[in-house]
């Protein structure tokens, strides 16, 4: 008997907390992605600093180093744009989720009110006779 109640309780707990767990999981994934991008950007900054140092002492391969520098700066710019787009998408999704929860809350309140009115009408009909 206890095991079936425990299963129902855990199932109910999972159903109630699933949207919040999913949102937390998505936030953790976004944070992980953002941290990975930050690490890559730090690596790119180090590589750019090395290229600057090499450019100062460059002789024959200066043109190639300038091309490498331009390519690294382009990659850095794209990573920064990707991170910004990722966070904008996440914020948009969070706003949509909040709106959906708000709509469900109002639907629940409306159903409770309709049930209450129905109960009052039913009670009136029973006691009126």
C-alpha positions in Angstrom: 0.0 0.0 0.0 2.8 2.4 0.9 4.7 1.7 -2.3 1.7 2.7 -4.5 1.1 5.9 -2.4 4.8 6.6 -2.7 4.7 6.1 -6.5 1.6 8.4 -6.8 3.2 11.0 -4.6 6.5 11.0 -6.6 4.5 11.0 -9.9 2.4 13.9 -8.7 5.6 15.7 -7.6 7.2 15.1 -11.0 4.1 16.4 -12.8 3.9 19.5 -10.7 7.6 20.3 -10.9 8.3 19.1 -14.4 8.0 22.6 -16.1 10.2 24.1 -13.4 12.8 21.4 -13.7 12.8 21.7 -17.5 13.2 25.5 -17.2 16.1 25.0 -14.8 17.7 22.4 -17.1 17.4 24.7 -20.0 18.9 27.5 -18.0 21.8 25.3 -17.0 22.4 24.3 -20.7 22.3 28.0 -21.7 24.8 28.8 -18.9 27.0 25.9 -20.0 26.9 27.1 -23.6 27.6 30.7 -22.5 30.5 29.5 -20.4 31.9 27.5 -23.3 31.7 30.5 -25.6 33.4 32.6 -22.9 36.2 30.1 -22.8 36.6 30.1 -26.6 36.6 33.9 -26.6 39.3 33.9 -24.0 41.3 31.5 -26.2 40.8 33.7 -29.2 42.0 36.8 -27.2 45.1 34.9 -26.3 45.7 33.9 -29.9 45.1 37.5 -31.0 47.6 38.7 -28.4 50.2 36.2 -29.7 49.5 37.4 -33.2 50.0 41.0 -32.2 53.4 40.0 -30.7 54.3 38.1 -33.8 53.2 41.1 -36.0 55.7 43.3 -34.2 58.5 41.0 -35.1 57.2 39.8 -38.4 59.2 40.0 -41.5 58.2 38.0 -44.6 54.9 36.5 -43.3 53.3 39.7 -42.1 50.6 39.5 -44.7 49.7 35.9 -43.6 49.6 37.0 -40.0 47.3 39.9 -40.9 44.9 37.5 -42.6 45.1 35.2 -39.6 44.3 38.1 -37.3 41.3 39.1 -39.5 40.0 35.6 -39.4 40.3 35.3 -35.6 38.5 38.7 -35.2 35.8 37.5 -37.5 35.4 34.3 -35.5 35.4 36.3 -32.2 32.6 38.6 -33.6 30.5 35.6 -34.7 30.9 33.9 -31.3 29.8 37.1 -29.5 26.8 37.5 -31.9 25.9 33.8 -31.3 26.0 34.2 -27.5 23.8 37.4 -27.8 21.3 35.6 -30.0 21.2 32.6 -27.7 20.4 34.7 -24.7 17.8 36.6 -26.6 16.1 33.4 -27.6 16.3 32.1 -24.1 14.7 35.3 -22.7 12.0 35.1 -25.4 11.3 31.5 -24.5 11.1 32.3 -20.8 8.7 35.1 -21.5 6.5 32.7 -23.5 6.6 30.2 -20.7 5.6 32.8 -18.1 2.7 33.9 -20.4 1.6 30.3 -20.8 1.7 29.7 -17.0 -0.3 33.0 -16.4 -2.9 31.9 -18.9 -3.2 28.5 -17.2 -3.5 30.1 -13.9 -6.4 32.3 -15.1 -8.0 29.3 -16.7 -7.8 27.4 -13.4 -9.3 30.4 -11.5 -12.1 30.6 -14.1 -12.9 26.9 -13.8 -13.0 27.2 -10.0 -15.4 30.1 -10.3 -17.7 28.2 -12.7 -17.6 25.2 -10.4 -18.5 27.5 -7.4 -21.4 29.0 -9.3 -22.5 25.6 -10.3 -22.4 24.4 -6.7 -24.4 27.4 -5.5 -27.0 26.8 -8.2 -27.2 23.1 -7.4 -27.5 23.8 -3.7 -30.2 26.4 -4.4 -32.1 23.9 -6.5 -31.9 21.2 -3.8 -32.9 23.4 -0.9 -35.5 25.3 -2.8 -37.7 22.2 -3.1 
